[in-house]
């Protein structure tokens, strides 16, 4: 039997055949496996040795899977253990009931080994990530407490400095009065007294400047803590966006079809009834019917572009956490790049404060490439968006004459490297990055953008997609003042692991 380093799984099923087959398969895969024949036994085993995940049959004599799950979730010590239901029931109501009781997933019998392994690995990974986030949150709270203490100490120091500055200012005022009296009394020492007065003014100015610097440092510390806490909320908000956006996106397709059909029907009516009457003509004139017919499809098109953009942002987070997997198939890389440029077209157009960003395409002759098309398009989106951000930031510091002398450009080159690989190079003539920054570009949550302008996960997601998903490489070549070039290199054909067929569980 393999070691239990991958985790502990409890299988609850009243069918010995299913227990045996699942036990052997998961144990050989590297898990430590516990079994129970009914709900009551399962609850006892969980109290004695809590597992990392539970595979729970729904239909069992005595205490069924639904009641067992409900008791697990009601227990404070076992409520966080992921539960995956196994059942031959395909009714949506039963599935919804199980998910409402706290189950994380549903596997419908007959059970496939690959499906079981994929779902088990997914939810174990999610639980591990959840624990890591909880630990990071605890560390963050500790750091906040430590920084709060530091801020209190800084406030005390600031107060003490203010008191000393006040005392010193009072002393300086008194000293100035004495100096004026001495100047009036001793004309022969006027030059020396003026020099002393200047020194005292410089000292007072230094103390005031020191106080201002301490106050600025205090403000920066408070602002840093606020933004750090805000960043922890972003991931949860992104998850809640997905469902309503999918609803809007799906309805936009039907709305476009309905709009086209209604416009065609309206035009047909206008052809068959050229004289609709004075009331209808007045209404058409008031509402500017011709403009509405022309503008409504454009309006729906712009709404679809916006929904596409939101979907891509949410998809970035889903890809980063491996929530879903898309199909690998042969695709035209150039079509993916062109579609990405189309989505970003609005950011490339001229604006009031800058000319357009030019895109130069130097495409080579490429074969179709086996890849996850959606994920690879997300890489193009991240790299092109970062290039646009860099050029826009650079434009803020240049005049119109400088724009004309050095137009901002993004160059995209594609080529076949060797016999079995393709390369995509995306470069810009922006400010470039320092070597110490380029070494950390692909680290999760590392960003050089101001607070609120970037999350620091785009390039990390891109690196994961290219390297882990496609067996390729992603590197950045840059120097300050020399722009930046990102080089994607992936194989044309992916190596597919051949696996033997696995028996089906009933």
C-alpha positions as CSV (number, residue, x, y, z in Angstrom):
1,X,0.0,0.0,0.0
2,X,1.2,3.5,-0.8
3,X,2.0,6.0,2.0
4,X,-0.6,8.4,3.4
5,X,1.2,11.6,2.5
6,X,-1.5,12.8,0.2
7,X,-4.2,12.8,2.8
8,X,-6.8,10.7,4.7
9,X,-10.1,9.8,3.0
10,X,-13.2,8.2,4.7
11,X,-15.5,6.1,2.4
12,X,-19.0,5.6,3.7
13,X,-21.0,3.0,1.6
14,X,-23.2,0.0,2.5
15,X,-22.1,-1.9,-0.7
16,X,-19.0,-4.0,0.0
17,X,-18.0,-4.1,-3.7
18,X,-17.9,-0.3,-4.0
19,X,-16.0,-0.1,-0.7
20,X,-13.4,-2.6,-1.9
21,X,-12.8,-1.1,-5.3
22,X,-12.6,2.5,-4.1
23,X,-10.4,1.5,-1.2
24,X,-7.9,-0.3,-3.5
25,X,-7.9,2.5,-6.1
26,X,-7.4,5.4,-3.7
27,X,-4.9,3.6,-1.5
28,X,-2.8,2.8,-4.6
29,X,-3.1,6.4,-5.6
30,X,-1.3,7.4,-2.4
31,X,-4.1,8.2,0.1
32,X,-4.7,6.7,3.5
33,X,-8.3,5.2,3.3
34,X,-10.8,4.6,6.1
35,X,-14.1,2.8,5.5
36,X,-17.6,2.7,7.2
37,X,-20.7,0.7,6.3
38,X,-23.3,3.1,7.7
39,X,-23.8,6.7,8.9
40,X,-23.5,5.9,12.6
41,X,-20.1,4.1,12.2
42,X,-18.9,7.0,10.0
43,X,-19.7,9.6,12.8
44,X,-17.8,7.4,15.3
45,X,-14.7,7.2,13.1
46,X,-14.7,10.9,12.3
47,X,-14.8,11.7,16.1
48,X,-11.9,9.3,16.7
49,X,-9.7,10.2,13.6
50,X,-11.0,13.1,11.5
51,X,-10.2,12.6,7.8
52,X,-9.3,15.2,5.2
53,X,-12.3,14.3,3.0
54,X,-15.4,12.1,3.1
55,X,-16.9,10.2,0.2
56,X,-20.5,9.6,1.4
57,X,-23.2,7.3,-0.1
58,X,-26.7,8.8,0.0
59,X,-28.9,5.7,0.0
60,X,-28.0,3.6,3.1
61,X,-30.1,1.7,5.6
62,X,-30.8,3.4,8.9
63,X,-29.1,6.8,8.9
64,X,-28.9,7.9,5.2
65,X,-26.2,10.1,3.7
66,X,-28.3,13.3,4.1
67,X,-28.7,12.9,7.8
68,X,-25.1,11.9,8.2
69,X,-23.9,15.0,6.4
70,X,-26.2,17.2,8.5
71,X,-24.8,15.9,11.7
72,X,-21.2,16.3,10.4
73,X,-21.9,20.0,9.6
74,X,-23.6,20.6,12.9
75,X,-20.5,19.4,14.8
76,X,-18.0,22.3,15.3
77,X,-15.0,19.9,15.1
78,X,-16.1,18.2,11.8
79,X,-18.1,21.0,10.0
80,X,-15.1,22.0,7.8
81,X,-14.4,18.5,6.4
82,X,-15.3,18.4,2.7
83,X,-18.1,15.9,1.9
84,X,-18.7,14.5,-1.6
85,X,-22.0,12.6,-2.1
86,X,-22.0,9.4,-4.2
87,X,-25.4,8.2,-5.5
88,X,-27.3,6.8,-8.4
89,X,-29.9,9.6,-7.9
90,X,-29.8,12.0,-10.8
91,X,-32.7,14.2,-9.6
92,X,-31.6,17.9,-9.4
93,X,-33.7,18.3,-6.2
94,X,-31.7,15.6,-4.4
95,X,-28.4,17.3,-5.6
96,X,-29.5,20.7,-4.4
97,X,-30.6,19.2,-1.1
98,X,-27.2,17.7,-0.6
99,X,-25.4,20.9,-1.5
100,X,-27.6,22.9,0.8
101,X,-26.7,20.5,3.7
102,X,-23.0,21.5,3.2
103,X,-21.7,19.0,0.7
104,X,-19.0,20.4,-1.7
105,X,-19.6,18.2,-4.7
106,X,-21.8,15.4,-6.1
107,X,-20.7,12.2,-8.0
108,X,-23.4,10.3,-9.8
109,X,-23.1,6.5,-10.1
110,X,-21.8,4.7,-12.0
111,X,-18.5,6.2,-10.7
112,X,-15.4,6.7,-12.9
113,X,-12.1,6.4,-11.2
114,X,-10.7,9.5,-13.1
115,X,-13.7,11.6,-11.9
116,X,-13.3,10.5,-8.3
117,X,-9.5,11.2,-8.3
118,X,-10.0,14.6,-10.0
119,X,-12.7,15.7,-7.6
120,X,-10.9,14.4,-4.5
121,X,-7.6,16.2,-5.6
122,X,-9.5,19.4,-6.4
123,X,-11.3,19.6,-3.0
124,X,-8.2,18.6,-1.0
125,X,-6.3,21.3,-2.8
126,X,-9.1,23.8,-2.0
127,X,-9.1,22.8,1.6
128,X,-5.4,23.1,1.8
129,X,-5.6,26.6,0.2
130,X,-8.3,27.6,2.7
131,X,-6.2,26.5,5.6
132,X,-3.2,28.4,4.2
133,X,-5.4,31.5,3.8
134,X,-6.6,31.2,7.4
135,X,-3.0,30.9,8.6
136,X,-2.0,33.9,6.5
137,X,-4.9,35.9,7.9
138,X,-3.8,35.0,11.4
139,X,-0.3,36.1,10.7
140,X,-1.7,39.3,9.1
141,X,-3.7,40.0,12.3
142,X,-0.6,39.5,14.4
143,X,1.4,41.8,12.1
144,X,-1.4,44.4,12.4
145,X,-1.3,44.2,16.1
146,X,2.5,44.6,16.1
147,X,2.2,47.6,13.8
148,X,-0.6,49.1,15.9
149,X,1.8,48.9,18.9
150,X,4.5,50.6,16.7
151,X,2.0,53.3,15.7
152,X,1.1,53.9,19.4
153,X,4.8,54.2,20.2
154,X,5.2,56.5,17.2
155,X,2.2,58.6,18.4
156,X,3.9,58.9,21.8
157,X,7.1,59.9,20.2
158,X,5.3,62.5,18.0
159,X,3.6,63.9,21.1
160,X,6.8,64.2,22.9
161,X,8.5,65.9,20.0
162,X,5.6,68.3,19.7
163,X,5.9,69.1,23.3
164,X,9.7,69.6,23.0
165,X,9.2,71.7,19.8
166,X,6.7,73.8,21.7
167,X,9.0,74.3,24.7
168,X,11.9,75.0,22.3
169,X,9.8,77.5,20.3
170,X,8.9,79.3,23.5
171,X,12.6,79.3,24.5
172,X,13.5,80.6,21.1
173,X,10.9,83.3,21.4
174,X,12.3,84.4,24.7
175,X,15.8,84.2,23.4
176,X,14.8,86.4,20.4
177,X,13.5,89.0,22.7
178,X,16.7,89.0,24.7
179,X,18.7,89.2,21.5
180,X,16.7,92.2,20.3
181,X,17.3,93.9,23.6
182,X,21.0,93.1,23.5
183,X,21.1,94.4,19.9
184,X,19.6,97.7,21.0
185,X,22.0,97.9,24.0
186,X,25.1,96.7,22.2
187,X,25.4,98.1,18.7
188,X,29.3,97.2,18.6
189,X,28.0,93.3,18.7
190,X,25.2,93.5,16.1
191,X,26.8,91.1,13.5
192,X,27.4,88.4,16.1
193,X,23.9,88.6,17.4
194,X,22.4,88.3,13.9
195,X,24.4,85.1,13.3
196,X,23.1,83.6,16.5
197,X,19.5,84.4,15.6
198,X,19.9,82.7,12.2
199,X,21.3,79.6,13.9
200,X,18.3,79.4,16.2
201,X,15.9,79.8,13.3
202,X,17.6,77.0,11.4
203,X,17.3,74.7,14.5
204,X,13.6,75.5,14.8
205,X,13.1,74.8,11.1
206,X,14.9,71.4,11.5
207,X,12.7,70.5,14.4
208,X,9.5,71.4,12.5
209,X,10.7,69.4,9.5
210,X,11.4,66.4,11.6
211,X,7.9,66.6,13.1
212,X,6.3,66.7,9.6
213,X,8.3,63.7,8.5
214,X,7.2,61.7,11.5
215,X,3.6,62.6,10.8
216,X,3.9,61.6,7.2
217,X,5.4,58.2,8.2
218,X,2.5,57.6,10.6
219,X,0.0,58.3,7.8
220,X,1.8,56.0,5.4
221,X,1.7,53.1,8.0
222,X,-2.0,53.6,8.5
223,X,-2.7,53.7,4.8
224,X,-0.6,50.6,4.2
225,X,-2.6,48.6,6.7
226,X,-5.9,49.7,5.2
227,X,-4.9,48.7,1.7
228,X,-3.6,45.3,2.9
229,X,-6.9,44.5,4.5
230,X,-8.8,45.7,1.4
231,X,-6.8,43.3,-0.8
232,X,-8.0,40.3,1.2
233,X,-11.6,41.1,0.2
234,X,-11.0,41.1,-3.5
235,X,-10.9,37.3,-4.1
236,X,-14.2,36.8,-2.4
237,X,-15.9,39.5,-4.3
238,X,-14.7,38.1,-7.7
239,X,-16.5,34.8,-7.0
240,X,-19.8,36.5,-6.4
241,X,-19.6,38.4,-9.8
242,X,-19.5,35.2,-11.9
243,X,-23.1,34.0,-11.7
244,X,-24.9,37.3,-12.5
245,X,-22.4,38.0,-15.3
246,X,-23.1,34.6,-16.9
247,X,-26.8,35.4,-16.6
248,X,-26.4,38.7,-18.4
249,X,-24.0,37.3,-21.0
250,X,-26.4,34.4,-21.8
251,X,-29.4,36.7,-22.2
252,X,-27.5,39.1,-24.4
253,X,-27.2,36.4,-27.1
254,X,-31.0,35.9,-27.1
255,X,-31.6,39.7,-26.9
256,X,-29.4,40.1,-30.0
257,X,-31.4,37.5,-31.9
258,X,-34.7,38.9,-30.8
259,X,-33.6,42.4,-31.7
260,X,-32.5,41.4,-35.2
261,X,-35.8,39.5,-35.7
262,X,-37.9,42.4,-34.5
263,X,-36.0,44.9,-36.8
264,X,-36.5,42.6,-39.8
265,X,-40.2,42.2,-39.0
266,X,-40.5,46.0,-38.6
267,X,-38.8,46.6,-42.0
268,X,-41.1,44.0,-43.5
269,X,-44.2,45.8,-42.1
270,X,-42.8,49.1,-43.4
271,X,-42.5,47.6,-46.9
272,X,-45.9,46.0,-46.9
273,X,-47.6,49.0,-45.2
274,X,-45.9,52.1,-46.6
275,X,-48.6,54.4,-45.3
276,X,-49.0,53.4,-41.5
277,X,-51.0,56.5,-40.6
278,X,-50.3,59.9,-39.0
279,X,-50.2,58.6,-35.4
280,X,-47.6,56.0,-36.1
281,X,-45.5,58.4,-38.2
282,X,-45.5,61.0,-35.4
283,X,-44.4,58.3,-32.8
284,X,-41.6,57.1,-35.2
285,X,-40.4,60.7,-35.6
286,X,-40.5,61.5,-31.8
287,X,-38.5,58.3,-30.9
288,X,-36.2,58.8,-34.0
289,X,-36.9,55.3,-35.2
290,X,-34.1,55.2,-37.8
291,X,-31.5,56.0,-35.2
292,X,-32.9,53.3,-32.8
293,X,-32.8,50.7,-35.6
294,X,-29.2,51.6,-36.3
295,X,-28.0,52.1,-32.7
296,X,-29.8,49.2,-30.9
297,X,-27.5,46.4,-32.3
298,X,-24.5,48.5,-31.6
299,X,-25.7,49.0,-28.0
300,X,-26.1,45.3,-27.5
301,X,-22.7,44.7,-29.1
302,X,-21.0,47.1,-26.6
303,X,-22.8,45.4,-23.7
304,X,-21.5,42.0,-24.9
305,X,-17.9,43.4,-25.0
306,X,-18.3,44.6,-21.4
307,X,-19.7,41.2,-20.3
308,X,-16.8,39.5,-22.1
309,X,-14.3,41.6,-20.3
310,X,-15.9,40.9,-16.9
311,X,-16.0,37.2,-17.7
312,X,-12.3,37.2,-18.6
313,X,-11.4,38.9,-15.3
314,X,-13.3,36.2,-13.3
315,X,-11.9,33.5,-15.5
316,X,-8.3,34.7,-14.5
317,X,-9.1,33.9,-10.9
318,X,-10.8,30.6,-11.8
319,X,-7.7,29.5,-13.8
320,X,-5.4,30.5,-11.1
321,X,-7.2,28.3,-8.6
322,X,-7.8,25.5,-11.1
323,X,-11.5,25.6,-10.6
324,X,-12.2,24.2,-14.1
325,X,-10.3,22.7,-17.0
326,X,-11.0,23.5,-20.6
327,X,-10.5,21.2,-23.5
328,X,-7.1,21.0,-25.3
329,X,-7.5,21.1,-29.1
330,X,-5.6,22.3,-32.2
331,X,-6.1,26.1,-32.7
332,X,-4.8,29.0,-34.7
333,X,-2.6,31.0,-32.4
334,X,-3.0,34.1,-34.6
335,X,-6.8,34.1,-34.2
336,X,-6.4,34.1,-30.4
337,X,-4.1,37.1,-30.5
338,X,-6.3,39.0,-32.9
339,X,-9.4,38.4,-30.8
340,X,-7.5,39.6,-27.7
341,X,-6.5,42.8,-29.5
342,X,-10.1,43.3,-30.5
343,X,-11.2,43.2,-26.9
344,X,-8.4,45.7,-26.0
345,X,-9.1,48.0,-29.0
346,X,-10.6,50.7,-26.8
347,X,-7.4,51.0,-24.8
348,X,-5.4,51.3,-27.9
349,X,-7.4,54.1,-29.4
350,X,-6.3,57.8,-29.0
351,X,-7.5,59.7,-25.9
352,X,-7.7,63.3,-25.0
353,X,-4.3,63.2,-23.3
354,X,-2.4,60.9,-25.6
355,X,-2.2,59.6,-29.2
356,X,-3.0,56.0,-30.1
357,X,-0.8,53.0,-29.2
358,X,0.3,51.3,-32.5
359,X,0.3,47.5,-32.7
360,X,2.8,46.0,-35.2
361,X,2.1,42.4,-36.1
362,X,4.9,40.3,-37.6
363,X,3.3,36.9,-37.9
364,X,5.2,33.9,-39.1
365,X,3.7,30.9,-40.8
366,X,2.5,28.7,-38.0
367,X,0.8,25.3,-37.9
368,X,-2.2,24.8,-35.6
369,X,-1.1,24.3,-32.0
370,X,-2.5,21.9,-29.5
371,X,-3.3,24.0,-26.4
372,X,-6.0,25.2,-24.0
373,X,-7.2,28.0,-26.2
374,X,-9.1,30.0,-23.6
375,X,-6.2,29.8,-21.1
376,X,-3.6,30.8,-23.7
377,X,-5.8,33.7,-24.8
378,X,-5.8,34.8,-21.2
379,X,-2.0,34.9,-21.3
380,X,-2.1,37.1,-24.3
381,X,-4.6,39.3,-22.5
382,X,-2.5,39.7,-19.4
383,X,0.8,40.4,-21.3
384,X,-0.9,42.9,-23.7
385,X,-2.7,44.7,-20.9
386,X,0.5,45.0,-18.9
387,X,2.2,46.5,-22.0
388,X,-0.6,49.0,-22.4
389,X,-0.3,49.9,-18.7
390,X,3.4,50.5,-19.0
391,X,3.0,52.7,-22.1
392,X,0.2,54.7,-20.5
393,X,2.3,55.3,-17.4
394,X,5.2,56.4,-19.6
395,X,2.9,58.8,-21.5
396,X,2.0,60.7,-18.4
397,X,5.5,62.1,-18.2
398,X,5.9,63.1,-21.9
399,X,4.8,66.0,-24.0
400,X,2.9,65.8,-27.4
401,X,6.2,66.6,-29.2
402,X,7.9,63.6,-27.5
403,X,4.9,61.4,-28.4
404,X,5.4,62.3,-32.1
405,X,9.1,61.8,-32.0
406,X,8.8,58.4,-30.3
407,X,5.4,56.8,-31.0
408,X,4.3,54.2,-28.5
409,X,4.2,50.8,-30.1
410,X,3.5,47.1,-29.2
411,X,5.2,44.6,-31.5
412,X,3.9,41.0,-31.7
413,X,6.1,38.4,-33.5
414,X,5.4,34.7,-34.0
415,X,7.7,32.0,-35.4
416,X,8.4,28.3,-35.4
417,X,11.4,27.4,-33.3
418,X,13.0,24.1,-34.2
419,X,10.7,21.4,-35.5
420,X,8.2,21.1,-32.7
421,X,7.8,24.4,-30.9
422,X,6.4,27.9,-31.6
423,X,7.3,31.2,-30.0
424,X,5.2,34.3,-29.4
425,X,7.1,37.5,-28.6
426,X,5.2,40.6,-27.2
427,X,7.4,43.7,-26.8
428,X,6.8,47.4,-26.1
429,X,9.0,50.5,-26.2
430,X,8.0,51.6,-22.7
431,X,10.2,52.4,-19.7
432,X,11.3,48.8,-19.0
433,X,12.0,47.3,-15.6
434,X,15.0,46.8,-13.4
435,X,16.7,43.4,-13.1
436,X,15.7,43.0,-9.4
437,X,12.0,43.6,-10.5
438,X,12.1,41.3,-13.5
439,X,13.3,38.4,-11.3
440,X,10.1,38.7,-9.3
441,X,7.5,39.4,-12.0
442,X,6.0,36.0,-12.0
443,X,5.7,35.7,-8.1
444,X,2.1,35.6,-6.9
445,X,0.7,38.9,-5.7
446,X,3.9,40.8,-6.7
447,X,3.1,44.1,-8.5
448,X,4.9,47.3,-9.3
449,X,1.6,49.2,-9.8
450,X,0.2,51.6,-7.3
451,X,-2.3,50.4,-4.7
452,X,-5.7,49.8,-6.4
453,X,-4.2,49.5,-9.9
454,X,-3.1,45.8,-9.9
455,X,-3.6,42.6,-8.0
456,X,-0.2,41.0,-8.8
457,X,-1.6,37.7,-10.1
458,X,-1.9,38.3,-13.8
459,X,1.7,37.4,-14.7
460,X,1.7,34.5,-12.1
461,X,-1.4,33.1,-13.8
462,X,0.3,33.4,-17.2
463,X,3.4,31.6,-16.0
464,X,1.3,28.8,-14.6
465,X,-0.6,28.4,-17.8
466,X,2.4,28.4,-20.1
467,X,4.8,26.3,-18.0
468,X,2.5,23.9,-16.1
469,X,-0.4,23.6,-18.5
470,X,1.5,23.5,-21.8
471,X,5.0,22.4,-20.9
472,X,6.5,25.6,-22.2
473,X,8.5,28.6,-20.9
474,X,7.7,32.3,-20.2
475,X,10.5,34.8,-19.7
476,X,10.9,38.6,-19.7
477,X,13.8,40.4,-21.3
478,X,14.0,44.1,-20.2
479,X,16.2,46.9,-19.0
480,X,15.4,50.4,-17.7
481,X,14.7,52.7,-20.7
482,X,14.8,49.8,-23.2
483,X,11.2,48.6,-23.1
484,X,10.2,45.0,-22.2
485,X,9.8,41.8,-24.2
486,X,7.9,38.7,-23.0
487,X,8.7,35.5,-24.8
488,X,6.2,32.5,-24.8
489,X,7.6,29.2,-26.1
490,X,5.3,26.1,-26.2
491,X,5.3,22.8,-28.0
492,X,3.2,22.3,-31.1
493,X,2.0,18.9,-30.0
494,X,1.3,18.0,-26.4
495,X,2.4,14.7,-25.0
496,X,-0.7,12.7,-23.9
497,X,-0.3,10.2,-21.0
498,X,-1.9,6.9,-22.1
499,X,-3.8,5.3,-19.2
500,X,-5.4,1.8,-19.0
501,X,-9.2,1.6,-18.8
502,X,-10.6,1.7,-15.3
503,X,-13.6,-0.5,-14.2
504,X,-16.9,1.3,-13.6
505,X,-18.5,1.3,-10.1
506,X,-22.2,0.6,-9.8
